């Protein structure tokens, strides 16, 4: 089953489905109260016997992206499971296409999520992804709260 593809400017707090299948359900909301021009696609919509998820992102940022630090917070059934930070853009010799995107430009990116080679136990996952325009995590560019429900254990 393929993930749902959408591009929307939607009301804050509304949960948007990414995909649903017999073993996986994913959706997201934004952490802030501002509407966003945003699209996210994920294939395949399954946790079974997959090594890589293919993701596609389209987003119109509300500020220039010269510096970008991404912070991931992952909870599994209410317990903190992972806290990870990654500097994507520092303003010098940046390798990612997102770096240098200007306010109002449409950012289009495709990437692999290789963590899917792990067997995800059945349960509820909450994944908060924050993007900051400074190293001290004071100026948030984006915050997305993904919900992942794994409906069955991998065999």
Secondary structure as GFF3:
##gff-version 3
##sequence-region A 1 155
A	DSSP	beta_strand	8	9	.	.	.	ID=ss1
A	DSSP	beta_strand	16	20	.	.	.	ID=ss2
A	DSSP	beta_strand	24	30	.	.	.	ID=ss3
A	DSSP	beta_strand	37	43	.	.	.	ID=ss4
A	DSSP	beta_strand	53	60	.	.	.	ID=ss5
A	DSSP	beta_strand	68	76	.	.	.	ID=ss6
A	DSSP	beta_strand	79	89	.	.	.	ID=ss7
A	DSSP	beta_strand	106	113	.	.	.	ID=ss8
A	DSSP	three_ten_helix	114	117	.	.	.	ID=ss9
A	DSSP	beta_strand	123	132	.	.	.	ID=ss10
A	DSSP	beta_strand	140	150	.	.	.	ID=ss11
###
